[in-house]
Amino acid sequence: MSQISLVGAGPGPLELLTLRALQRLEAAEVVVYDRLVGEEILTRIPQGAARFDVGKRCGEPSPSQVQINALLLALARTGKRVVRLKGGDPLVFGRGGEEALHLARHGIAAELVPGITAALGCAASSLIPLTHRGLARSLTLVTGHLMDEGDYQGWQGLTRAGHTLVFYMGLERAAEIRQGLLAAGASPDLLVALVVAGCSARQQVHETRLDGLAQAAGALLGQSPVLMIMGEVVRLRAELQGLLGQALDRVA
């Protein structure tokens, strides 16, 4: 019987891994992992477990999704405890659905173990609420790769008031994202936070406005990963930082 789990590794730090994910990882005999899985988490792979690094790296040779699907199917048929470890959540821009379907179509039921997706992790570590009464009542997660298959036609639905937008993997498409949103009626003054290496000791947060997005993103090219948070909620970050700083001063 197959024992394969598609596991979300969260946004990087070990302490943001779920208990179930840690249990599956520490019991694994085989681990297939991606580039964005945190180093701390990889240290929890059992010493004798087989490891397969299938991370996609820009500009470097890496396995295709077809090859990864075939590998997972072959490993699942060995009867060993297999963990497919993905950064964030496997079902949020992680192709976990594709992999689960491929296995299911070959008679193998994979367990799906959720993880903290980057939008949630980076928002918390950056002090930016994704929803907030009176400012944002809805949230949309978008991949920057949405333009890979031609001109994206859904910009109009992303520009409504009281809404927060989060773009994954959008740094290299910043100019197109800016143009698409502006053409759909978004304000040039729409607040944007660019979160570099969120949830890690290397985290940086750069604030800009939609009109200056391309320039701000250009200054960060080569850094990874970068998440974009857009909306009035970005305004709350400065207030939270100030108030939390005051609270810490009082405690000290």
Secondary structure as GFF3:
##gff-version 3
##sequence-region A 1 252
A	DSSP	beta_strand	3	8	.	.	.	ID=ss1
A	DSSP	three_ten_helix	14	16	.	.	.	ID=ss2
A	DSSP	alpha_helix	19	26	.	.	.	ID=ss3
A	DSSP	beta_strand	30	33	.	.	.	ID=ss4
A	DSSP	alpha_helix	39	42	.	.	.	ID=ss5
A	DSSP	beta_strand	50	53	.	.	.	ID=ss6
A	DSSP	alpha_helix	65	76	.	.	.	ID=ss7
A	DSSP	beta_strand	81	86	.	.	.	ID=ss8
A	DSSP	alpha_helix	96	105	.	.	.	ID=ss9
A	DSSP	beta_strand	111	113	.	.	.	ID=ss10
A	DSSP	alpha_helix	118	126	.	.	.	ID=ss11
A	DSSP	beta_strand	138	143	.	.	.	ID=ss12
A	DSSP	three_ten_helix	144	147	.	.	.	ID=ss13
A	DSSP	three_ten_helix	155	158	.	.	.	ID=ss14
A	DSSP	beta_strand	163	168	.	.	.	ID=ss15
A	DSSP	three_ten_helix	171	173	.	.	.	ID=ss16
A	DSSP	alpha_helix	174	183	.	.	.	ID=ss17
A	DSSP	beta_strand	191	196	.	.	.	ID=ss18
A	DSSP	beta_strand	204	209	.	.	.	ID=ss19
A	DSSP	three_ten_helix	210	212	.	.	.	ID=ss20
A	DSSP	alpha_helix	213	218	.	.	.	ID=ss21
A	DSSP	beta_strand	226	230	.	.	.	ID=ss22
A	DSSP	three_ten_helix	232	235	.	.	.	ID=ss23
A	DSSP	alpha_helix	236	251	.	.	.	ID=ss24
###
